[in-house]
Amino acid sequence: MTFDEIRQELKKFTVGIAGAGGLGSNVAMHLTRVGIGKLIVADFDVVQPSNLNRQFYFHNQLGVKKVVALKQNLLAINPDLDIEIHDIKLDSESIRKIFSNVDIMVEAFDKAEMKETIVEVFQSDYPDTPLVIGNGMAGWGKSNEMRVQQFDNLYVCGDGVSEIKDNLPPISPRVGICAAMQANVVLSILLGDRNAI
């Protein structure tokens, strides 16, 4: 497939992204660059100075709602992107409502309990929809320990152990690797080559 053929194929698909922080904003950026047709992104937070070390935002967007800032940034890459944003703190009910018609779902939450919630919702309500989550990306180094694990329609990207702590913060390189892995899994699934994962 040529890149133009890939972009034409990807125009058909809708990807949901729950969370617009370090993972979500960067997954959205990668998918926009390759020509995904539609993104549905939900987050309730605003851009803060501490976000700029790893998230796809800029200094002049401090204080702006993340979904609004992200939409601006993505449309600057591809003005033809169809992007639907939701300024909301997600829970199980809103996840069901907002992401009911996506072709594939990306989890990009900070909190473990929200990761559990979205896995439960998709495994019970949308078991045929692939769910790509991030788990274990804090700190730096050890790039080769990051991997993709598949459990039926659940794909887990990261090293699975590096939890965020005061002495193990989330910073751009490893968060970026995990986000790129998630975007790469999305592409592999949508382009029909799950063996490439």
Sequence and secondary structure as in RCSB ss.txt:
>XXXX:A:sequence
MTFDEIRQELKKFTVGIAGAGGLGSNVAMHLTRVGIGKLIVADFDVVQPSNLNRQFYFHNQLGVKKVVALKQNLL
AINPDLDIEIHDIKLDSESIRKIFSNVDIMVEAFDKAEMKETIVEVFQSDYPDTPLVIGNGMAGWGKSNEMRVQQ
FDNLYVCGDGVSEIKDNLPPISPRVGICAAMQANVVLSILLGDRNAI
>XXXX:A:secstr
  HHHHHHHHTT EEEEE  SHHHHHHHHHHHHHT SEEEEEE  B  GGGGGTSS  GGGTTSBHHHHHHHHHH
HH TT EEEEEES   HHHHHHHTTT SEEEE  SSHHHHHHHHHHHHHH TTS EEEE    BS  GGG EEEE
ETTEEEEE S    BTTB B HHHHHHHHHHHHHHHHHHHTT GGG 
